[in-house]
């Protein structure tokens, strides 16, 4: 089965494990781009994947900096 390229807000919320309101907030803050198809709001699947990748990269960079700065032991 092929994955759809565009997701609705409920599908994005389900993938990220959060609520619709949070996803709409992400859209308002510019964290997720949208496409309007008439009245429909869609989020490109690749944008959701990129968002998760950026969050993981930022988290890893923050942890690495904390280790270098001596804030985290181990």
Short mmCIF file of the C-alpha atoms (twelve columns), coordinates in Angstrom:
data_MODEL
# 
_entry.id   MODEL 
# 
loop_
_atom_site.group_PDB 
_atom_site.id 
_atom_site.type_symbol 
_atom_site.label_atom_id 
_atom_site.label_alt_id 
_atom_site.label_comp_id 
_atom_site.label_asym_id 
_atom_site.label_seq_id 
_atom_site.Cartn_x 
_atom_site.Cartn_y 
_atom_site.Cartn_z 
_atom_site.pdbx_PDB_model_num 
ATOM 1  C CA . UNK A 1  0.000   0.000  0.000  1 
ATOM 2  C CA . UNK A 2  1.402   3.395  -0.946 1 
ATOM 3  C CA . UNK A 3  1.493   6.252  1.515  1 
ATOM 4  C CA . UNK A 4  -0.458  9.373  0.637  1 
ATOM 5  C CA . UNK A 5  1.609   12.480 -0.019 1 
ATOM 6  C CA . UNK A 6  -0.803  14.864 1.712  1 
ATOM 7  C CA . UNK A 7  -2.246  14.368 5.186  1 
ATOM 8  C CA . UNK A 8  -5.153  16.019 6.923  1 
ATOM 9  C CA . UNK A 9  -4.697  17.563 10.371 1 
ATOM 10 C CA . UNK A 10 -6.173  14.529 12.150 1 
ATOM 11 C CA . UNK A 11 -3.693  12.240 10.390 1 
ATOM 12 C CA . UNK A 12 -0.768  14.503 11.305 1 
ATOM 13 C CA . UNK A 13 -1.923  14.550 14.934 1 
ATOM 14 C CA . UNK A 14 -2.160  10.772 14.936 1 
ATOM 15 C CA . UNK A 15 1.327   10.368 13.454 1 
ATOM 16 C CA . UNK A 16 2.864   12.765 15.972 1 
ATOM 17 C CA . UNK A 17 0.846   11.493 18.912 1 
ATOM 18 C CA . UNK A 18 -0.654  14.867 19.737 1 
ATOM 19 C CA . UNK A 19 -3.976  16.655 19.343 1 
ATOM 20 C CA . UNK A 20 -5.448  18.569 16.423 1 
ATOM 21 C CA . UNK A 21 -5.195  21.852 18.331 1 
ATOM 22 C CA . UNK A 22 -1.461  21.365 18.762 1 
ATOM 23 C CA . UNK A 23 -1.064  20.664 15.027 1 
ATOM 24 C CA . UNK A 24 -3.007  23.834 14.171 1 
ATOM 25 C CA . UNK A 25 -0.650  25.709 16.511 1 
ATOM 26 C CA . UNK A 26 2.345   24.258 14.691 1 
ATOM 27 C CA . UNK A 27 0.833   25.478 11.427 1 
ATOM 28 C CA . UNK A 28 0.207   28.966 12.895 1 
ATOM 29 C CA . UNK A 29 3.809   29.146 14.166 1 
ATOM 30 C CA . UNK A 30 5.124   28.168 10.729 1 
ATOM 31 C CA . UNK A 31 6.557   24.866 11.950 1 
ATOM 32 C CA . UNK A 32 4.522   22.914 9.390  1 
ATOM 33 C CA . UNK A 33 3.680   24.168 5.909  1 
ATOM 34 C CA . UNK A 34 0.230   23.535 4.508  1 
ATOM 35 C CA . UNK A 35 -1.430  23.283 1.143  1 
ATOM 36 C CA . UNK A 36 -4.989  24.499 0.673  1 
ATOM 37 C CA . UNK A 37 -7.051  22.437 -1.741 1 
ATOM 38 C CA . UNK A 38 -10.202 24.474 -1.920 1 
ATOM 39 C CA . UNK A 39 -11.435 24.448 1.685  1 
ATOM 40 C CA . UNK A 40 -9.270  21.479 2.639  1 
ATOM 41 C CA . UNK A 41 -6.087  21.934 4.658  1 
ATOM 42 C CA . UNK A 42 -3.389  19.395 3.902  1 
ATOM 43 C CA . UNK A 43 0.140   18.939 5.228  1 
ATOM 44 C CA . UNK A 44 2.748   17.302 2.998  1 
ATOM 45 C CA . UNK A 45 3.934   14.023 4.541  1 
ATOM 46 C CA . UNK A 46 7.538   15.004 3.829  1 
ATOM 47 C CA . UNK A 47 7.041   18.182 5.916  1 
ATOM 48 C CA . UNK A 48 5.970   16.081 8.908  1 
ATOM 49 C CA . UNK A 49 8.975   13.805 8.441  1 
ATOM 50 C CA . UNK A 50 11.296  16.838 8.120  1 
ATOM 51 C CA . UNK A 51 9.825   18.351 11.297 1 
ATOM 52 C CA . UNK A 52 10.521  15.173 13.276 1 
ATOM 53 C CA . UNK A 53 14.034  14.953 11.829 1 
ATOM 54 C CA . UNK A 54 14.753  18.588 12.812 1 
ATOM 55 C CA . UNK A 55 13.462  17.998 16.339 1 
ATOM 56 C CA . UNK A 56 15.634  14.917 16.761 1 
ATOM 57 C CA . UNK A 57 18.674  16.732 15.355 1 
ATOM 58 C CA . UNK A 58 18.067  19.727 17.652 1 
ATOM 59 C CA . UNK A 59 17.644  17.448 20.655 1 
ATOM 60 C CA . UNK A 60 20.834  15.558 19.863 1 
ATOM 61 C CA . UNK A 61 22.744  18.805 19.321 1 
ATOM 62 C CA . UNK A 62 21.462  20.139 22.650 1 
ATOM 63 C CA . UNK A 63 22.485  16.988 24.471 1 
ATOM 64 C CA . UNK A 64 25.890  17.030 22.824 1 
ATOM 65 C CA . UNK A 65 26.447  20.651 23.852 1 
ATOM 66 C CA . UNK A 66 25.340  19.853 27.409 1 
ATOM 67 C CA . UNK A 67 27.807  16.952 27.603 1 
ATOM 68 C CA . UNK A 68 30.638  19.134 26.277 1 
ATOM 69 C CA . UNK A 69 29.714  21.853 28.749 1 
ATOM 70 C CA . UNK A 70 29.801  19.394 31.633 1 
ATOM 71 C CA . UNK A 71 26.073  19.713 32.349 1 
ATOM 72 C CA . UNK A 72 25.386  15.998 31.862 1 
ATOM 73 C CA . UNK A 73 27.520  13.262 33.380 1 
ATOM 74 C CA . UNK A 74 27.870  9.994  31.586 1 
# 
